[in-house]
């Protein structure tokens, strides 16, 4: 542990730990070049949102039908599965892959969501968008608002189905695009954070689904084309995509034991290389499974008591010259796990740093629970957890009443 000099009565401690886990693994975590086909790729820890492996992770690229995971989760959150969706002429005009719906037909929202996610039907996407948002343009606004809420930094939605598109914003061309990191974050939201995550998983994991339009005049059958669901044990969800501009894309999740991984791939080959995305997905998932395990990185940090300037000492005897200090304690956010437990998915190469910053002295009066500093846990210099340091007691300020009692005690009574 290194102690830095106090500057302006602010004390900073830096504690560094190297993670020494996984000695029995045969695949080495220092492997950094997985030789992927995809131009943009990410392996993400779904619990923390930390990127475990990235290749051009923050380069914005078209994402084709992986767009539809956002369309699906918005419909689940804002609609009702029993909603009746009427088909417009614009929805009915969408190119293949499509359900083949006609203007004036109506469907239950539930049925169109299975059509959207299993067969990737473009007309279903537009019908859903118009029903939820009123128009494709207004639904795109909802998509972009949700992306910002999730934490996406370089994503822009124009269409609900992922067809290549460009629009002018402030005189500049902006295309329908995302990054591998952002796409993984959206999938993380869908399967881990959304209030409708279970409904999302139910739809995206279904092997097949049959339904009819509300008129009962036509019946439809859908088959799930996500080959990853049968490719690896623990496969959880996923969505494929392809356009001429985007190439083959994929986003998928796997849960094994207590670990959940997300893979996002953009521009992963063009015809005739449809299987490249499965090769890259398996390679990234196996990299995560072979190199990352959970470890408790919590460490008890000893913090010196804070000096309270002009503070009244505790006790019955008055002493204006006594030094007053108050101990501090670490306070986690409401809902956090118990003290002593802070589990993170780590490899043998990861470095943990704990930054402790707090006020060495402050002026009275102070209240119990006042924040005087913080403890930040960093993995490879990236902040992953923060705790507040708070005072354990209150201290009053020495005032004329206190000094009067001191004079009375020390001089008048003594006389």
HELIX and SHEET records of a PDB file:
HELIX    1   1 UNK A   64  UNK A   67  5                                   4    
HELIX    2   2 UNK A   68  UNK A   78  1                                  11    
HELIX    3   3 UNK A   89  UNK A   92  1                                   4    
HELIX    4   4 UNK A  109  UNK A  114  1                                   6    
HELIX    5   5 UNK A  115  UNK A  119  3                                   5    
HELIX    6   6 UNK A  122  UNK A  133  1                                  12    
HELIX    7   7 UNK A  136  UNK A  150  1                                  15    
HELIX    8   8 UNK A  180  UNK A  188  1                                   9    
HELIX    9   9 UNK A  189  UNK A  193  3                                   5    
HELIX   10  10 UNK A  197  UNK A  205  1                                   9    
HELIX   11  11 UNK A  227  UNK A  230  5                                   4    
HELIX   12  12 UNK A  276  UNK A  291  1                                  16    
HELIX   13  13 UNK A  400  UNK A  407  1                                   8    
HELIX   14  14 UNK A  408  UNK A  412  3                                   5    
SHEET    1   A 6 UNK A   2  UNK A   3  0                                        
SHEET    2   A 6 UNK A  10  UNK A  18 -1                                        
SHEET    3   A 6 UNK A 351  UNK A 359 -1                                        
SHEET    4   A 6 UNK A 371  UNK A 379 -1                                        
SHEET    5   A 6 UNK A 382  UNK A 391 -1                                        
SHEET    6   A 6 UNK A 328  UNK A 331 -1                                        
SHEET    1   B 5 UNK A  51  UNK A  55  0                                        
SHEET    2   B 5 UNK A  40  UNK A  45 -1                                        
SHEET    3   B 5 UNK A 259  UNK A 266 -1                                        
SHEET    4   B 5 UNK A 247  UNK A 256 -1                                        
SHEET    5   B 5 UNK A 235  UNK A 243 -1                                        
SHEET    1   C 2 UNK A  84  UNK A  86  0                                        
SHEET    2   C 2 UNK A 106  UNK A 108 -1                                        
SHEET    1   D 2 UNK A 166  UNK A 169  0                                        
SHEET    2   D 2 UNK A 172  UNK A 175 -1                                        
SHEET    1   E 2 UNK A 208  UNK A 212  0                                        
SHEET    2   E 2 UNK A 219  UNK A 223 -1                                        
SHEET    1   F 2 UNK A 293  UNK A 296  0                                        
SHEET    2   F 2 UNK A 343  UNK A 346 -1                                        
SHEET    1   G 3 UNK A 325  UNK A 326  0                                        
SHEET    2   G 3 UNK A 306  UNK A 309 -1                                        
SHEET    3   G 3 UNK A 361  UNK A 363  1                                        
END                                                                             
